[in-house]
Amino acid sequence: MTAILGISAFYHDSAAALVVDGTIVAAAQEERFTRRKHDPDFPTNAVDYCLREAGIEPGQIDYVGFYDKPVLKFGRLLETYLSYAPAGFSSFLKAIPQWLRQKLHLPREMNRGLRGAYKKRYVFTEHHESHAASAFFPSPFEEAAILTVDGVGEWATASFGTGRGNRIQLTHELRFPHSLGMLYSAFTYYCGFKVNSGEYKLMGLAPYGEPKYADLILQRVIDLKEDGSFRMDMSCFNYCQGLTMTSARFHQLFGGPPRKPESPLTQREMDIAASIQAVTEEIMLRMARHVHRQTGMSKLCLAGGVALNCVANGRILREGPFEDLWIQPAAGDAGGALGVALFIWHQLLEKPRTVSPRDSQRGSLLGPRFSDAEIRTFLDAQGAKYRCFDTDEELCACVADLMASEKVIGWLQGRMEFGPRALGSRSILGDARSRQMQSVMNLKIKFRESFRPFAPSVLEDRVDEFFETRPREQSPYMLLVAPVREEKRTNGDAAMAGLQGLDKLKVIRSDVPAITHVDYSARVQTVDADRHGRYHLLLQKFAERTGSPVIINTSFNVRGEPIVCTPEHAYRCFMATNMDVLVLERCVLLKEEQPQRVDHPIDEYLAQFQLD
């Protein structure tokens, strides 16, 4: 047996992944255990979980890999600071002590994290190498082009190459400071959202605006080439030398200072969001076309934080030159932990790779699970009132009926998802046909901005009934946006004529209004029996009950909180919100039957988390 532990840590969203004899056994982000969103510290809890899942001790690990090369990254930081000196002195003073204290001493830090039990050598791969490995090795392709795009690794901000069999090769890269991830994050910051976590809010805001500033971005902010490479006018940005993302020149170009966080959104922010989203999609499409020309491959694998831009991904699949596309579900830094482990097994140890027709990511359901006995013990200790069902059929029929009566369901089943999306294991569910459900879930359950769209889960064999996809087109990881089919739309265009901004939310746009965004798009998750088991049965029962194979699936958390991991996390969230029903494996709790005293009121509950 060969056990390989991959680690990402000390920058953003630390994680651990364990590969045993080439099989992905476990993977999880540290934030799920510590309840600290995007926890960057050494993933002690995630490591412990992975080893526990495999039934091994730290001393039995054969290889430990780290997802980038800190010495190269430190060299880039020093060179950047020297280039901008003395302008970056305050940023330098803030960053360097942590490097000298921790990040330049990773073997020591990892020894400490593994409690001194691991005595062998550490393997360091380059950042984009880890991304590329995470994209190709679990994919369902024997050979494919690989494209990785993010903020920055050591020096690379994007790279491409090929994967064949058990090897990857990256041949080209775009280098810092010119970065699509940094560009998008700068606009995220300018629109008042938090960098490294608010980018998906900017993507969700974009359909409320018009891309009025797209030409300005292309003419004054970046110089975009036909191959998707570009150079940024760095006088518009401050991230190389300062503690903010944008400069006074940027603010002058776009009509004023950045929006203050939590202040009202205006049409300007909506139009800016639409503009940078349009530019991002154009860049990604040009990159994809260039990669296709250079590699001659018919399949494409994507990873890196920008690969979480599911609108751009959908356009690459529909409009790009590739026949098929596979995106790493944990496309950001967390996925680097899995990438380095797989890189060691296939590339360094030269072990063969067996391609799975669906992929070898196992539905990305790689986290902890809890037995019915553990759940009952916990619920009894809380004095909770619940009912447990003997069969999945009875359970799913009951929950489908509750959903059809517009109840909001907290759903914890099986192994927790690895990556930022809830995929039917740690989800909040609702009836997509409801006209009120989007606002109810946003404001009373999730406690987040009203403009945020919800994603649909749909039975894979009926996906093309509701969305403009190929028949049975797979999108199990919720990383592709597709339009709602014309025949499922209502006369929304006429009703929205003359409306601006958030007023568009009032218009019913389709037969499944709760998951139809204002531009008639939806971030689709397809559900199949092989990957999703009980969740697939729930959708089948709902379809039998209502005729609709589509439900709302959003992550089981509130704003500022990581997705829940344990039954305790789920119960606390359930009791602190206006959720109607909690389903923990086969145990069902109705809010109306619970003790009247709420142990965890929402303001106290939210105070635990870093709101963004």
N, C-alpha and C positions, 0 to 999 in steps of 0.2 A: 504493500500500500504506500502510495506517495501522496502526502498531504501538503497543499500549498496554500498559504494564507496571504491574501492581498490586502493592503491597507492604503487608504487615503486619509490624510489628516493635516491639521495645522494651518489650513487655509480657509476652506469653506465646505461644509457638509461632509464631515468625516464619516468613514464607513469601513466595514470589513467584509471580506468575501472569502469563502473556503472552497477550494477545488480539490477533490480526492480522486485520484486516478482518472483525471480528465472530466469528471462529472461535477457540475455545480451543485454543491451540497447545501450551502447557506450563504446569505448575504443580507446585510441590514445597515441602516444609517444610525449613527450614534444618537441623533436627536430623538428618535422614537423611544429610547430608554431614559434619557436624561430630561426629556420634555423641554429642552432648550433648542429653539428652532435654528437649523443650520449649524448645529454645534460643531466647532472646528477642532476641538481637543482630541487627543488620542482616543480612538474608539474602544475603550476598555470593555464597556458593556456589550458592544457589538461583537468584539473578538470572543468574549466569554460565551456568548450565545452560539456563535458559529462552531466553536470547539465542542460545546455541549450537544449541539445537534448531531455532530459527527461521532460523539462519544470518545473524544481523544483529549489528551492533556497538552499544554504548550510544548513540553519536551518531546512530544511525538511529531511535531511539525517538521517537515523536511526542508521547506523553503519558505521564507517570508519576503514578499516583494513590496516595494513602495512605489507609488504611481507617478512620481516624477523625480527630477534630479535637482535637489535644493542648491547645490553648489553652482550649477549653471544659472539657476533662477537668481541667486544672490549676485552673481556677476552681472546679470542684466540690470538688476536694481542699482548697483554701484555705478555702472556705466551711464544709466539714465540720469541719476542724480548729478554725476559729474558734468554731463552734457548741459544740464539746466542750472548748474550752480551759478550764483548762490540762491536762486529762486526757490529751490526745493528744500531749503534747510529745515523748515519746521516739519515737513513730511519725513525727511531723513531722520530727524531726532525721534519721531514717533515710531518708525518702522525698525530701525537698526537694533535697538536693545533686544527686541524679541528674537531677531535673527541670531544675535550673539549669545543669547541665553538659551534658545531652544532649537530653532530651525536648522542651524548649522551643525547640530549635534544629534542627528536623527537616530543613529545606532544606539546612543545612550538613552534617548527618549523611548525608543521602541523596546530596548532591554527592560526599562522600567515598566512600560506598559504590559509587557509579557512576564513581569514579575521575576525576571532573571532566569526563567526556565528554558528559554530558547538559546542554544549555544552555537548555532551555525551562522553562516553568513547571510547578509541581507542583499537583495537584488534591487537595483534602482533602474527603472525604465524611464525614458523621456515621456513627458506629459501626453503629447499627442500620439505617441506610440501606444500608451495605455488606452487612450480613447479608441484608436484604430483597432486594437486587439479586442476591446469590448464590443465593437461594432461588427467585426467580421467573424470571429471564432464562434459565437453562439448563433450566428445567422443560418438560415436554411439554404445557403448558396455554397456550391462547391468552389466557385470562383466569382469575384465581384470587384468592382471599383470601390474605393473607400474614400470618404470625404469627412474630415473632422473640422469643426468650426467652433471657436469659443472666445473667451476674453483674451487670455494669454496663458501659455505654459511656461517654459523656460524663456525662449524667444519666439517660438511659433505661435501664431494666432489662428492659423488655418493650415491644413495640410491635405494632400491627397496622394493616393497610390493604389495598390492592388492587393488583393488577398487570393491566394491559390492554395487549396488543400490545407496544409497545416502551417503556412507561412504568410506573413504580411510584409509588404515593402512600401514605405513611404518615399516618394521621389521628389515632391515639390512642397514648398511652404510659403506662406505669407508671414511677415515678421513684424513684431512689435516696433513702433507704437500703433501701426495701422491694423485695426482690429474691428471686425464686424460686431463681436460681442461687446467691446468697449463703446463702439458707436451707439449701439442700441441701449446700453446701460446709461450713456450720457443723456439720451433723450428720456429715459426712465427717470433719472434724477431730476431733469429739468421740469418734468411734468409732476413732480412732487411725490414720487414713489421711491421706495427703498431699493438701492442698487443690490443686485444679486438675489433678490427675492420678489421685486415688484415688476419684473419684466413681463410676466404673464398678465399682469393687470393692464399694462400698456397695450399688449396685444388684444385684450378684451375690450379696451376702450376704443381702439382704432375704427371699428365699423360705425361708430356714432359720428365720425367726422368725415371730412373730405381731404384728399391728399394735396391741399393747396400749397404746401411748402416743399413738395417733392423736388420740383425743379430747382428751388433755392438750395436744397441739400446737395443736389448733384452739380450745381454750378459753383457754389461758394464754400461748401464744407468738405466734399470728397471729390476726387478725380477717379471716376470708375472706368475701367477698361473692359473690352469685349469679353475677356476671359474670366471676368469676375474679380480680378485683383483690383486694388484701389489704393490710393494714397489720401490720407486725411490732412486737411489744413490744421496743423497742430496749434496754431494761434487761437483756434476756437475751443480748445480743450485744456483742462488743468490737471488731468490725472497723472501725468508724468512727474510733475513737480509740486503739486499741491494736495490739499485734502478734500477738494471738490472735483466734480467731473467736468464742469463747463466753465468757460472764461467770460470776461466782460464782452469780448467780441461776439461770442455765441449769443449772449443775451441781447446784444444790439441787433443782431441779424433777425432774431425771432421775436422782437417786440417787447422786451422787458425781462425782469429777473425771473428765476425759477419759481414755480408755484410752491407755496408753503405747504408742507404735508398736512393733511386733514382739512385744508381750506376747500371751499366749493370749487368743483370743476367747472371750467368755462369752455365755450366753443373753441377757443384757441388751443387748449390742451387736447381736445378731441381731434382737431385738424392736424396738430403736430403728431399725435399718435398715428393717425391714418397715413401721414406722409412718411414717417420713418418705417412704418410697416411695409408700405409700398416699395420703398427703396430697398429694404432688407429682402423682400421677396424677389426683386429684380436681381440683386446681387447673388442670391442663392441659385436662382435659375441660370444665370450666366456661369456660375461656378460649375453647376451640374453639367451643363452642355459642354464646357471645356473639358471636364474630367472624362466625359463620354468620348469626346474626340481624341483625347490623349491616350486613353486606356483601351478603347474598343470593346469594353465590357458591356453586357446587356443588363446587369444587375448593379445596384448601388447600395452600400451600407453607410449609415450616417451616425455620428456621435459628436460629443461636445455640447456645451450649454445651448448654443444656437440651434441645435437639432431638436430642442424642445419647442421651437416655434412651429406649432403644428399647422398653422395657416400656410407658411412657406413650404412645409413638407407636402401638404396636399397638392399645392400647385406643381411641385416637382414631379409628383406621381402622375398627375393628370396632363401636364403640359410639357414635361421634360422628355428627354430622349430614351430614358431607361424603361425596360419592360416591367421591372419590379424594384421594390425599395424595402429595406429593413432598417429600422432605427433602434438603437440600444434603448430599452425602457428607462434605464438610469443613465441618461445621456450626459449629465453633468459630472462634477468631480467625484461624486459617490461611485459612479460606474467605473472610474479609474481603478478602484480596488479590485473589481472583478477582472478588468482588462489586464492588469499586471499579473494576476494569478494565472490566467489563461495563456498569456504570453510566455511565462516561464514553462508551462507544461508543453505547449506546442512548439514554440520557436526555439527556446533554449535547450529543452530536454529532447526535442525532435520527436515527440510522441504523435502518433497518427490522430487524425480528426475524423470522427464519424458525423456526417451531416444528417440532421433530423428534418423531415419534410416540413414541419411547422416551425421549428427552431429548437435550440437546446436550452433556452432560458427558463423553461418550465413555467410558463405563464408569468414569470417574474414573481411568483409566489414563493419566496425564499426565506421569509422571516419566521418568527415564533408562532406556534399554535397552542391552543389550550383545550384540555379535555372537558367533557361534560361534567365529570366529577369535580374538577378544579373550579369550574364556573359555579356549580351548585354550592360548593363550600363557601365561595366568596359571597354569593347572593344571600345565603342563609346568615352569614355573619353581619350583613347589612340590614337584615330584617326586611328584605325586599319580597314583594309578592310576584310570583311568576308561575308559568305553566311550561312544562317540558313535553315535547311531542315524541312519540315512539318512532315515527318514520319521517323521512324527508318529504314524502308525498303529503302527509298531513301538515307538516310545518309550512311547506311552500304554498299550499292551498290557503292556509290561514293568513299568511303574510300577504299573499296576492289579494285576498279580499280586503284586508286592511288598507293596502295601497290604493285599491280601486275606490275606496271611500275617502280618499284624499288625506290619509294619515301619513305623517312623515316618519320614516323608519330608520333607526340606527341599526346597522347590519355588521356584525363581527363573525367571521367564519374562517376556519382553516388558517393557513399560513399568511402572515402579513406580507404586503407588497414591498418589493425593493424598487425604489425610484419614487418620483414625486407624485405619481398618479394613484388614486384609489381605483382598484380594478375589480371590485366585488368581494373583497375580503374585509376591508375596513372602510365601509361606505355608508353614506346617508342616501336613502332612496326615496323616490316619490313618483307620482303619476305624471308622465310627460304631457298628458292631454289636458291637465288642469290649467286654467287661465290665471290662477292666483299663485301657483306653486313657486314661480321664480322669485317673486317679491317676498313671499312668506319664508322661503328658505334663506334668502339673503339676509333679511332684516331680523327675523325672529329665531332663526336656528344658527346660521353662520356668523351673524353680527358683522357683516361686511358690506361693501359698497353695493348699492342697488343695481349698478350697471353690469355687474359681473355675470357672464352667461354660465349656464350649466350644461354639462355634457350628457349625451344619451348613451345608455347601453341598449343594444339591439341584438336579437338573435341573428347569428351569422348567416343562416340560410334565408333570412328575409331582409337583409340589409339594403338590397337594391330596390325594395318596395318603397322605402322612405327616403333614401339618399342616392345621390348621383354617383354611384360606384359600379364596379363590375359585379356580376352575380357572385355571391359568397366571398367577396373581397375581404381579406383578413385585416383587421385593425384592432388586435386584442389589447394593445397597450395605450390606446387613446392618444395617439401621436399624429393623427391625420385629421384635417378638417375637410368636410365634403358638403356641398350644397344640399338642402332639402329639395326633394323632387318637386317639379312644377305642379303636378297633380295633387300634391299634399299641401300646397300653399293656399292661403286665402287671399282675398283682394287687398293685401297689405300695402302694395305700392300706392294705390289711390288714397288709402287712409293716411299714409305717411307723407304724402305730398305736402310740402310747406312746413312740416315739422322739423325741428332741429334738436340735436343733442338727446338728452334723456327723455324728452317727450315721446320719442319713438318707442320707448318701452311700453307705452299704453296700448299699442296696436297689436291685435291678435294676427299673427303672420302665417300660421299653419295649423294643421290638425294636431300637432304636438307642440303647442306654443311655448311650453316651459323650457324646451331645449333648442328652440329656433332663435338664433341671434338676429339682430336687426338687419343684417345683410343676407338673411336666409341660410346662414351657414350653421354647422354643428360639428363639434369635436367628437367624432364617432368612436365608440368602443364596440367591437363585435364580440359576442359571447358564444362559445362553443362548449360542447359536453366534455371534450378531452381536457381542456385547460381549467374549466370553471365549475364543473360538477354541480354542486347544490345551487349555485347562483344561476346556472343555465336552467335548472329545473324551475327555479322561481320565475324566470322570464317566460318559460313555457306555460306555467300555471296562470300567470298574469295575462298572457295572450289568449288562453282558453277562456278566461273570465271576461275579458274586455274586447278581444279582437285585435288589440295593439301589442306588437312585440317590442315596444320601445318604452323604457322608463328613464327617469333621471338618476344619474349616478354621480354624486359629488363626494369629496373626501370626508371621512369621519373626523372632523375637528371643527373648532371655531377659529375665527380670525386670530392670527398670531401664535396659534398652537400647532405643533407637529401633529401629523395623523396619529390617531390612537394606536397603541400596541396591545395593551392587556385588557382583560375584562374590567379591571378597576378603572382604567383610563376611560373606557367606553361608558361605564356606569356614571362616573362623575360628570362627563360631558352631557349625558342624557338627563341627569337630574338638574343640571344648571341651565338647560335651554328649554325651548318650547317643543322639543321633539315629542312625538306621541307614543312611539313604540320602540322598544329596544329588543333586538334579537341577538342572543349570544349562543352560537351553535344552535342547539334545538330548544333553548329556553327563551320564552317570549314574556316580556314585561310590558304592561300597559301603564302609561303615566298616570291615568286616572285612578288606578288601583294602588299606587304607591303611597307610603305614609305622607301625610300632608306637609310635614316639616321638610324644607329643602335644605340639605346639609351644606350645599355648595352654591350659593347665589352667584349669578353670572359675573357681577363686578369683582367678587373675591376670586372667582375661577379665572377670569381673564388676567388678573393681576400677576398670575404665575408666569405669564409668557411675555416674550419680547414682541410687542405689537409692531406691525409694519404696514 
